[in-house]
Amino acid sequence: MKGYSFLSLARQALGGHKGWPLVWRSPEPKKSYDVLIIGAGGHGLATAYYLARNHSVKNIAVLDKGWLGGGNSGRNTQITRSNYFWPQSAAFFDHSLRLYEHLSRELNFNVMLSQRGILTLAHSVHELEGIRRWANAIKINDVDAEVLTPFEVKKLVPMINLDCRFPVHGGFIQRRGGISRHDAVVWGYARAASALGVDIIQQCEVTGFDIQSDRVMGVKTTRGTIGADRVSFAVAGHTSHLAKMAGFRVPVTSMQLQAMVSEPIKPCLDTVVTSSVIHMYVSQSDRGELVFGGGADIYNSYAQRGGIPVLQENVAALLELLPAFSRLRLMRQWAGIVDITPDTSPLMGHTPVQNLYFSGGWGTGGYKAIPAGGETMAHTIANDQPHPLIRDFGLERFKSGLLIDEGAASGVAH
């Protein structure tokens, strides 16, 4: 893989940008692979990359029924953070954030990480006390957090309306949190994985599994049957659908999570602002658009769009906190299919079928988990043992009752 650099950019500019090589290969599928990964989103591609790089597995394919990054990886709000409450979640997501901090250099692809901070607001004395406990808990877990007064909140975000319907009593900030470019993360992993020999096969829908004696032997696809020693799937809102194909059930509910952007304006919001009470989160992208959203739609669906009522609620919540944006036009809106577990924590590792693994149940937190999710799943597949960081996120916790309830830290209502 030829590295991107200023010199290569200048050289290609002089040649009219006609000499750039393809960013990743698009080969025909082989008859069999050592590892097959279903889902060419961030998690699937990251898993393939770390399998090839860290574990020297070379015969790998990533399958997708659509196009690369066409699911939730390209439909999220790009937030990267690790301010989770429980030790298991804090350790996992902070490891992911640390990987993000070096990802551009590792992949030789600018993922545009902007650690502008993520501010969580409190709208009552009781909520402020809860936020203090939350901040103290994550600091014990070695994650950065700082409680702010209303004056400090106003200094950080001058446009905020402290005297809104639910007045702002303070908040806390994780300054290492921020945003990055979701398409760049997916493209960077695809390019790096392809350079290591991973086959990325698009327009190849999985229609079933070849399972013999409770052991997966391959998959059935619209482009024929493909054999594999091991199979993993990372398909977000379609997790329960593929699990059913393999003959088991998962405690997952698939719902729509909307996001939307305004017309672009000059830079004026240099942090991520979230409010659980007023019920919205917002940041400003590098293009100047306001990117914001709120809670998931209240009904189950596989549609990649959302309902008007939730859209209206999100806009109203934004204007309650930041009324200066009232004259902006809404430019576009979309939704992703989020797979939500009862405890709002992911499902990772083994399945009841031998040599079949999965990564799902991410709900609203899948994007920020891509680097750590890929690295830990690669370790799990290569060694047939859960990585220490994900041992508590297995399917068996719903049998033992050892749940990891991160409903509050998820950031939006489900």
C-alpha positions in Angstrom: 0.0 0.0 0.0 1.4 3.3 -1.1 1.2 5.9 1.7 -0.6 9.2 1.3 1.7 12.2 1.8 2.0 15.8 0.8 4.5 14.8 -2.0 2.1 12.2 -3.4 -0.7 14.7 -3.4 1.4 17.3 -5.2 2.6 14.7 -7.7 -1.0 13.6 -8.5 -2.2 17.2 -8.7 0.4 17.9 -11.4 -0.9 14.8 -13.3 -4.6 15.8 -13.1 -5.3 13.3 -10.3 -5.5 10.5 -12.9 -2.9 8.2 -11.4 -4.4 7.4 -8.0 -4.7 3.6 -7.4 -7.9 2.0 -6.3 -8.3 2.5 -2.5 -9.4 -1.2 -2.0 -9.8 -4.3 -4.2 -13.1 -5.7 -5.2 -12.3 -9.4 -6.1 -14.6 -12.3 -6.9 -15.3 -14.5 -3.9 -13.2 -17.6 -3.4 -14.7 -21.0 -2.7 -13.5 -20.9 0.9 -11.7 -18.7 3.5 -10.1 -19.1 6.9 -12.4 -16.4 8.3 -15.6 -14.9 6.8 -17.0 -11.7 8.3 -20.5 -10.6 7.4 -21.0 -6.9 7.4 -18.6 -4.4 5.7 -19.2 -1.6 8.2 -16.7 -0.2 10.7 -16.8 -3.2 13.0 -16.6 -5.9 10.3 -13.7 -4.1 8.5 -11.8 -3.4 11.7 -12.1 -7.0 12.7 -10.7 -8.1 9.4 -7.9 -5.6 9.6 -6.8 -6.6 13.1 -7.0 -10.3 12.2 -4.6 -9.8 9.4 -2.3 -7.3 11.2 -2.2 -8.7 14.7 -2.8 -12.4 14.2 -1.4 -13.0 10.7 -4.6 -14.5 9.3 -4.4 -13.8 5.6 -7.3 -15.7 4.0 -10.1 -13.4 5.1 -13.2 -12.1 3.3 -15.7 -9.4 4.3 -19.2 -9.7 2.8 -21.9 -7.1 2.5 -25.3 -7.3 0.9 -25.0 -3.6 -0.1 -22.0 -1.3 -0.3 -19.2 -0.7 2.0 -20.2 1.5 4.9 -23.8 1.8 3.7 -25.4 0.9 7.0 -25.0 2.5 10.5 -21.3 3.3 9.9 -22.4 6.0 7.4 -25.6 7.0 9.3 -24.3 8.1 12.7 -23.4 11.4 14.3 -19.7 10.7 14.6 -19.3 11.1 18.3 -16.3 9.5 20.0 -16.3 9.3 23.8 -15.7 7.0 26.8 -17.7 8.5 29.6 -19.4 5.3 30.6 -20.4 4.5 34.2 -19.6 0.8 34.8 -15.9 -0.4 34.9 -16.4 -2.9 32.0 -17.8 -0.2 29.7 -15.3 2.4 30.8 -12.4 0.1 30.2 -13.6 -0.9 26.8 -14.7 2.5 25.4 -11.6 4.3 26.8 -9.4 1.7 25.0 -11.4 2.5 21.8 -10.9 6.2 22.3 -7.1 5.7 22.8 -7.0 3.7 19.5 -8.9 6.5 17.8 -6.3 9.0 19.0 -3.6 7.2 16.9 -5.8 5.8 14.1 -5.0 8.4 11.4 -1.3 7.6 11.7 -1.8 3.9 11.9 -4.1 3.7 8.9 -2.3 6.5 6.9 -5.8 7.9 6.5 -7.0 11.1 8.1 -10.1 10.2 10.2 -10.4 13.9 11.3 -10.6 13.2 15.0 -11.5 16.5 16.8 -11.2 16.1 20.5 -13.3 19.2 21.2 -14.9 17.8 24.4 -18.3 16.4 25.1 -20.5 18.4 27.6 -23.3 16.7 29.4 -25.8 19.1 31.0 -27.6 18.9 34.4 -31.0 20.6 34.7 -31.8 20.2 38.4 -30.0 20.0 41.7 -30.7 16.3 41.8 -29.4 15.7 38.2 -26.3 17.7 39.1 -25.7 15.4 42.1 -26.1 12.4 39.8 -23.6 13.8 37.3 -21.1 14.4 40.1 -21.4 10.7 41.0 -21.1 9.7 37.4 -18.0 11.9 36.9 -16.4 10.6 40.1 -17.1 7.0 39.1 -15.5 7.3 35.7 -12.5 9.2 37.2 -12.0 6.2 39.4 -12.0 4.1 36.2 -9.1 6.4 34.9 -11.4 8.3 32.5 -11.1 12.1 32.4 -14.1 14.0 33.6 -14.6 17.6 35.0 -17.7 19.0 36.7 -18.6 22.5 35.5 -20.7 25.3 37.1 -23.3 27.2 35.0 -20.8 30.1 34.6 -18.2 27.6 33.2 -20.8 26.1 30.9 -21.7 29.6 29.5 -18.0 30.4 29.0 -17.6 27.1 27.1 -20.7 27.6 25.0 -21.6 31.3 24.9 -24.7 30.7 22.8 -26.4 28.4 25.3 -29.6 29.5 27.0 -29.0 28.8 30.7 -32.6 29.9 31.5 -34.4 27.5 29.2 -37.5 25.6 30.2 -35.4 23.4 32.4 -32.6 25.7 33.6 -29.0 24.6 33.4 -27.5 23.9 36.8 -24.1 22.8 35.6 -22.7 19.8 33.9 -19.6 17.7 33.3 -17.2 17.5 30.3 -14.9 14.8 29.0 -12.4 16.9 27.2 -10.9 13.9 25.3 -14.2 13.2 23.7 -15.3 14.7 20.4 -16.1 13.8 16.9 -14.4 12.2 13.9 -15.3 11.5 10.3 -17.3 8.3 10.0 -16.8 7.7 6.3 -13.0 8.2 6.7 -12.9 5.6 9.5 -14.6 3.0 7.3 -12.5 3.9 4.2 -9.3 3.8 6.2 -10.0 0.4 7.6 -11.1 -0.9 4.2 -8.0 0.4 2.5 -5.6 -1.0 5.2 -7.4 -4.4 5.3 -7.4 -4.7 1.5 -3.6 -4.0 1.5 -3.1 -6.9 3.9 -4.9 -9.3 1.5 -8.5 -9.1 2.8 -11.1 -9.6 0.1 -13.9 -7.1 0.4 -17.0 -8.4 -1.5 -19.9 -6.1 -1.9 -23.4 -6.8 -3.3 -23.2 -10.3 -1.8 -26.1 -11.0 0.5 -25.9 -13.9 3.0 -29.1 -16.0 2.7 -28.2 -18.7 5.2 -25.6 -20.6 7.1 -24.1 -24.0 6.3 -24.2 -25.7 9.8 -23.3 -29.3 10.4 -23.3 -31.0 13.8 -23.7 -27.6 15.5 -20.6 -26.2 13.7 -20.6 -23.5 11.0 -19.0 -24.7 7.8 -19.7 -21.6 5.6 -22.5 -19.3 4.4 -25.0 -19.4 1.5 -25.0 -16.2 -0.5 -26.6 -14.6 -3.6 -23.2 -15.3 -5.2 -23.0 -19.0 -4.2 -22.0 -21.0 -1.2 -18.7 -19.9 0.5 -16.9 -22.2 2.9 -15.1 -21.0 6.0 -13.4 -22.3 9.1 -14.8 -19.5 11.2 -17.6 -17.0 10.6 -18.4 -13.7 12.4 -21.2 -11.2 11.8 -21.4 -7.5 12.7 -24.6 -6.3 11.1 -26.1 -3.8 13.6 -29.9 -3.7 13.5 -30.0 -7.0 11.5 -28.3 -9.0 14.3 -31.4 -10.8 15.3 -32.2 -11.6 11.7 -28.8 -13.4 11.1 -29.0 -15.1 14.6 -32.4 -16.5 13.5 -30.8 -17.9 10.3 -28.2 -19.6 12.5 -30.9 -21.1 14.7 -30.7 -19.1 17.9 -32.3 -16.0 19.4 -30.8 -12.8 20.8 -32.3 -10.3 23.2 -32.2 -7.4 20.7 -34.8 -4.8 19.7 -34.3 -3.1 16.3 -35.4 0.5 16.2 -34.8 3.7 14.2 -32.5 6.4 15.5 -32.8 9.6 13.7 -30.2 12.3 13.0 -30.3 15.5 10.9 -28.1 18.4 9.8 -28.7 22.0 9.2 -27.4 24.2 6.4 -23.7 25.0 6.9 -22.7 28.1 8.9 -19.5 29.6 10.1 -17.8 27.9 13.1 -19.7 28.8 16.3 -20.0 25.6 18.3 -16.7 24.0 19.2 -17.8 21.3 21.6 -20.4 18.5 21.7 -23.4 19.4 23.8 -25.8 16.8 25.2 -28.9 17.0 27.4 -30.9 14.0 28.7 -33.7 16.2 30.0 -34.2 18.5 27.1 -33.3 15.4 25.1 -30.9 16.2 22.3 -27.2 16.2 21.4 -25.5 18.6 18.9 -22.1 19.3 17.4 -20.9 21.3 14.4 -19.1 19.4 11.6 -16.0 20.5 9.8 -18.3 21.5 6.9 -20.2 23.9 9.2 -23.4 21.9 9.5 -25.1 21.4 12.9 -25.4 17.6 13.4 -28.0 16.7 16.0 -30.5 14.1 17.2 -32.3 12.8 20.2 -34.1 9.6 21.2 -35.0 6.6 19.1 -38.4 6.3 17.5 -40.9 4.5 19.8 -41.7 1.6 17.4 -39.7 -1.3 16.0 -38.6 -0.9 12.3 -35.9 -1.8 9.8 -36.5 1.3 7.7 -33.6 3.8 7.4 -35.8 6.8 7.9 -37.7 8.2 10.8 -41.0 9.7 11.8 -42.0 13.4 11.7 -42.9 13.7 15.4 -39.4 12.7 16.6 -37.8 15.1 14.0 -40.0 17.9 15.4 -39.0 17.1 18.9 -35.3 17.1 18.1 -35.6 20.5 16.4 -37.6 21.9 19.3 -35.0 20.6 21.8 -32.2 22.2 19.9 -33.9 25.6 19.8 -34.7 25.4 23.5 -31.0 25.2 24.4 -29.6 27.2 21.4 -32.3 29.6 20.2 -29.8 31.5 18.0 -30.1 28.7 15.5 -33.9 29.3 15.0 -33.5 30.7 11.5 -31.4 27.9 10.1 -32.8 25.6 7.5 -32.9 21.8 8.0 -30.9 20.4 5.1 -31.4 16.6 5.4 -32.5 13.9 7.8 -31.9 10.1 8.0 -32.1 7.2 10.4 -30.0 4.2 11.3 -31.3 0.8 12.5 -30.0 0.4 16.1 -30.0 -3.0 17.9 -30.8 -2.4 21.5 -30.3 -4.9 24.3 -32.2 -4.8 27.6 -29.2 -3.5 29.5 -28.0 -1.2 26.6 -24.6 -2.9 26.4 -23.2 -4.8 23.5 -23.3 -8.5 22.7 -19.8 -9.8 21.7 -18.0 -13.1 21.4 -19.2 -16.7 20.9 -22.7 -17.9 19.8 -24.3 -21.3 20.5 -23.0 -22.4 17.2 -19.4 -23.6 17.2 -16.9 -21.3 15.3 -19.7 -18.7 14.8 -19.1 -15.3 16.5 -20.9 -12.0 16.5 -20.7 -8.4 17.5 -24.0 -6.6 18.0 -26.4 -5.0 20.4 -24.5 -1.7 20.1 -27.6 0.4 20.2 -26.4 4.0 19.9 -22.8 3.3 20.8 -21.4 1.3 17.8 -19.4 4.0 16.1 -17.3 5.0 19.0 -16.5 1.4 19.6 -15.2 0.5 16.2 -11.4 0.3 16.9 -11.7 -1.6 20.2 -14.6 -3.7 18.8 -12.5 -4.8 15.8 -9.4 -5.5 17.9 -11.1 -7.5 20.6 -13.2 -9.5 18.2 -10.1 -10.3 16.1 -8.5 -11.7 19.3 -11.6 -13.7 20.1 -11.8 -15.3 16.7 -8.1 -16.0 16.4 -7.8 -17.6 19.8 -11.4 -18.9 20.2 -11.4 -17.2 23.6 -13.0 -13.9 24.5 -10.7 -10.9 24.8 -10.5 -9.8 28.5 -12.1 -6.5 27.7 -15.3 -8.2 26.3 -15.6 -11.2 28.5 -18.5 -9.7 30.4 -20.4 -8.7 27.2 -21.2 -12.3 26.2 -24.7 -13.6 25.5 -24.6 -15.8 28.7 -25.0 -12.7 30.9 -28.7 -12.8 30.2 -28.8 -16.3 31.7 -26.7 -15.5 34.7 -28.3 -12.1 35.4 -24.9 -10.3 35.4 -26.1 -7.4 33.3 -24.2 -4.1 32.6 -26.9 -1.4 32.7 -25.6 1.6 30.7 -29.0 3.1 29.9 -28.1 6.5 31.4 -24.7 6.7 29.8 -26.1 5.7 26.3 -26.9 9.4 25.8 -30.4 9.0 24.4 -33.7 7.4 25.4 -34.6 4.0 24.0 
